[in-house]
């Protein structure tokens, strides 16, 4: 999936991802998220805005894990 645009909502509780094909995907705090490369699944705890995009802080079986979006 190619990413065309990322938009962080005002309360920093969700991010909207527009793909190069025009599809819109939403990631919200509390959602279950699976990482693309390693296939690890966790619950989104926080969405952090960075200059290069966004970082998700996940809870994976009680352990903290960070992944980029």
DRENLUMNU-677506 format. One line per 3 residues: number of its first residue (from 1); their letters; for each residue z, y, x of N, C-alpha, C, O. Coordinates in steps of 0.1 Angstrom, whole numbers, plus 2048, in hexadecimal, padded with zeros to 3 digits. Atoms other than C-alpha are relative to their C-alpha. Layout:
REM DRENLUMNU-677506
NUM> a> Z,Y,X,Z,Y,X,Z,Y,X,Z,Y,X ~ ... $
***
This chain:
REM DRENLUMNU-677506
1> xxx> 800,7F4,808,800,800,800,800,80C,809,809,80E,811 ~ 800,7F3,7F9,7F6,822,80F,808,80A,7F7,806,80A,7EB ~ 7F8,7F5,807,80D,83F,806,7F9,80D,801,7F5,811,80C $
4> xxx> 807,7F3,801,7FD,85F,7FB,80A,80C,800,809,816,807 ~ 7F6,7F6,802,81C,873,7F1,80E,7FA,7FD,80F,7F0,7F6 ~ 7F2,804,803,842,870,7F0,807,80C,7FA,806,817,800 $
7> xxx> 7F9,7F4,806,857,886,7D9,80F,7FB,7FD,811,7F2,7F6 ~ 7F2,803,802,87D,886,7DA,805,809,7F4,802,815,7F3 ~ 7FC,7F9,80C,88C,88F,7B8,80C,809,803,813,807,80D $
10> xxx> 7F6,7F6,7FD,8A5,8AD,7B6,80E,7FB,803,815,800,80C ~ 7F2,805,7FE,8C5,898,7B5,800,7F6,80B,80B,7F0,80D ~ 801,809,7F5,8B9,882,7D2,804,7F2,7FC,809,7EA,804 $
13> xxx> 7FD,80E,805,8BE,863,7BC,7F4,7F8,7FE,7F6,7EC,7FB ~ 80C,808,800,89A,858,7BB,7F5,807,807,7F5,813,809 ~ 80B,7FC,7F9,87A,85B,7CE,7F3,7FB,7F8,7F3,7EF,7F5 $
16> xxx> 80C,804,806,857,85A,7BF,7F5,7FF,80A,7F4,808,813 ~ 80A,803,7F6,83C,84B,7D4,7F2,7FF,7F9,7F0,7F7,7F0 ~ 80E,801,805,817,851,7CD,7F8,7F9,80A,7F7,7FE,816 $
19> xxx> 808,807,7F7,800,838,7DD,7F2,806,801,7EE,80E,7F9 ~ 80E,7FB,7FE,7DD,83F,7EB,7F7,7FC,7F4,7ED,802,7F2 ~ 808,804,80B,7D0,82C,7CC,805,807,7F3,7FF,805,7E8 $
22> xxx> 7FC,7F8,80B,7E2,845,7B5,80B,7F9,7F7,80F,7FF,7ED ~ 7F5,806,807,7FE,82D,7AA,80D,807,803,80F,80C,80E ~ 7F3,7F9,7FD,821,83C,7A6,80B,7F5,7FF,80C,7ED,7F6 $
25> xxx> 7F5,809,7FF,83F,828,7B0,80D,808,801,80E,812,808 ~ 7F4,7F9,7FF,863,833,7AB,80B,7F7,806,80D,7EC,802 ~ 7F5,807,7FA,881,829,7C0,80D,808,7FC,80D,814,7FF $
28> xxx> 7F4,7F9,805,8A4,832,7B1,80C,7FA,806,80C,7EE,809 ~ 7F3,805,7FB,8C7,82F,7BF,805,7F6,7F5,805,7F8,7E9 ~ 7FC,80B,809,8D4,80E,7B0,7F6,7F5,7FE,7F9,7EA,7FA $
31> xxx> 80B,80A,801,8B2,7FD,7B0,801,7F5,80B,807,7F8,816 ~ 801,80A,7F6,8AD,7DC,7C2,7F2,803,807,7E8,805,801 ~ 80C,7FD,7F8,894,7E2,7DF,7FE,7F5,80A,807,7F1,811 $
34> xxx> 803,80A,7F6,882,7C9,7F5,7F8,807,80B,7ED,80D,808 ~ 808,7FA,7F6,876,7D5,817,7F3,7F9,802,7F2,7ED,800 ~ 80E,805,7FF,851,7D1,81E,7FF,7F6,80C,7F8,7EB,80B $
37> xxx> 802,808,7F4,853,7C3,842,808,7F3,801,803,7E9,803 ~ 7F7,80C,7FE,871,7AC,843,804,7F9,7F3,809,7EE,7F4 ~ 7FD,807,80C,875,7A4,81E,80E,7FF,7FC,812,7F7,7F3 $
40> xxx> 7F1,7FF,803,89A,7AD,81D,802,807,7F3,7FB,812,7F1 ~ 7FD,7FA,80D,8A7,7B5,7FA,80E,806,7FF,817,7FF,803 ~ 7F3,7FA,801,8C3,7CD,7F3,800,80A,7F5,7F6,80D,7EF $
43> xxx> 7FF,7F5,80A,8D0,7E8,7DB,800,80D,806,807,810,810 ~ 802,7F2,7FA,8C6,80C,7E2,80D,807,7FD,812,809,7F2 ~ 7F4,7F9,800,8E6,81F,7EA,7FE,80F,801,805,818,7FC $
46> xxx> 803,7F2,7FD,8D7,840,7F6,7F2,802,804,7EC,7F9,80A ~ 80E,7FC,7FC,8B5,851,7FB,802,80C,809,807,817,805 ~ 7FF,7F5,7F6,8B4,867,81B,7F3,805,804,7EA,7FE,808 $
49> xxx> 80D,7FA,7FC,899,880,821,800,803,80F,809,808,815 ~ 802,7FE,7F1,88C,881,845,7F2,807,801,7EA,808,7F8 ~ 80D,7F9,7FE,86F,895,854,7F4,7F7,7FF,7E9,7FC,7FC $
52> xxx> 80B,809,801,859,876,855,7FF,7F8,7F3,7F6,7F0,7F1 ~ 800,807,80C,861,86A,832,80E,7FE,7FB,816,807,7FB ~ 7F3,803,805,87F,859,822,806,7F3,805,7FE,7EA,809 $
55> xxx> 7F9,80C,7FB,899,840,82D,809,7FC,7F4,810,804,7EE ~ 7F7,806,80A,8AB,829,814,80B,7F9,807,80A,7F2,811 ~ 7F4,807,7FC,8CE,81E,81A,802,7F5,7F6,805,7F8,7EA $
58> xxx> 7FE,80B,809,8D1,7FB,80B,80D,7F9,803,812,7F9,80E ~ 7F5,80A,7FF,8EE,7E4,804,7FA,7F2,7FF,7F5,7EE,7F4 ~ 805,80E,800,8E4,7C1,80E,80B,7F7,802,810,7F5,80D $
61> xxx> 7F5,809,800,8FF,7A9,805,80C,806,807,813,7FF,80F ~ 7F4,7FA,7FA,91A,7C2,80F,7FE,807,80D,807,80D,813 ~ 803,7FA,7F3,909,7CD,82F,7F6,80C,7FE,7EE,80B,7F5 $
64> xxx> 809,7F4,801,8F8,7EF,834,7F4,7FE,808,7F4,7F9,813 ~ 80D,801,7F9,8D3,7EF,83D,7F8,80C,7FC,7F8,811,7F1 ~ 809,7F5,802,8BB,80C,841,7F1,7FC,801,7EE,7F4,80A $
67> xxx> 80E,803,800,896,80B,83A,7F8,80C,7FD,7FD,815,7F5 ~ 808,7F4,803,87A,825,839,7F7,7FD,7F4,7F4,7F1,7F1 ~ 809,801,80B,864,82C,81B,7F3,807,804,7EA,808,7FC $
***
